[in-house]
């Protein structure tokens, strides 16, 4: 049976009750874990602290599940906020249809399908609903615009005509040997919706619908409409698509909406090993995965800001190696998100110095607000997660929100954001 070391994010591995039990009996395991905890370049374990009997790794700002030793020991990193509702946060992020934001959402989470799934029984974690909701959201604009057409190869034994190229091997076997000289076995191209990209989307949709029905996953009315409309559009599309064909297929990056939707569709298909029957089997088996909590928090805050202030929020203004998270020109304000709990109790002066430097960068000031007096001090704000923070933004950040000015700094503010918690917790 797989043993799982569970630790809170940003905590040393020694905090897990199983730490000494596992590592004392298997010293070799200690040497192999750095490579084992990589998941597509992301690490669940980050910095090191002094400790037993060598430096001890601590959890990073990624949460997720990874093998320490395949088949024996796994690592589970969970967020400090118990019962954090990732789905609600992600749904807020999905509301922003900006291309840059949509691209960032593709990098919030990932899987390591090269390694076997982990028996997560008792942990109550599964990111399958996460990727299904993401897929349906990406499918929605495709359904509204209509399916894309592409050239596909067809093979047919034609009566009395020649089209495309003659497939001599098949023509000889089917026609010449049977004395059917009135026929030609041809291979030609047709401009059709029955192309590989649509086949992949249709196959992933069938997996998603099967999961929704079997596990009674709650989806929004808009996603339900998307499923019904997509099924109608895909009626003329075949779902015969082999795993090797799916893996090799690459979408032209110019078709951004298709590229993103197919990227997530592939995750769904690989999640169930291209076998729809596995949707109902082994529900506790979870592939190693990671979730970038810092990026999720930043994008969640962007969703809340955009929902209230719309286009007046400027996202990721960058110049010469300097980049701010958000700018609000109407209040002449620079905003940064920090995924750091208890930021109010332990003010991070490095964060303040960093943001203050951005506020004095002439190019950033010019891009954000146009010409300003060089002596004008721009207000800066740090937004961080807090249990007693606000849930939504009001009309004016400085006047209407319960933000606090940091006493030792001029025009520097902090504001806590309350993250959604699952109702059953």
Secondary structure, 3 states (H helix, E strand, C coil): CCEEEEEECCCEHHHCCCHHHHHHHCHHHHHHHHHHCEECCEECEEEEECCCCCCEEEECCEEEEEEEECCCEEEEEECCCCCECHHHHHHHHHCCCCHHHHHHHCCCEEECCCCCCEECCCCCCCCHHHHHHHHHHHHHHHHHHCCCCEEEEEEEEEECCCCCEECHHHHHHHHHCCCCCCEEEEEEEEEECCCHHHHHHHHHHHHHHHHHHHHCCCCCHHHHHHHHHHHHHHHHCCCCCCHHHHHHCCCCCCCHHHHHHHHHHHHHHHHCCCCHHHHCCCCCEECCEEEEHHHHHHHHHHHHHHHHHHHHEEEEEEECCEEEEEEEHHHCEEEEEECCCCCCCCCCHHHHHHHHHHHCCHHHHHHHHCCCCCCCCCEEEEEEEEEEEECCCCCCHHHHCCCEECCCCCCEEEEEECCCECCCC
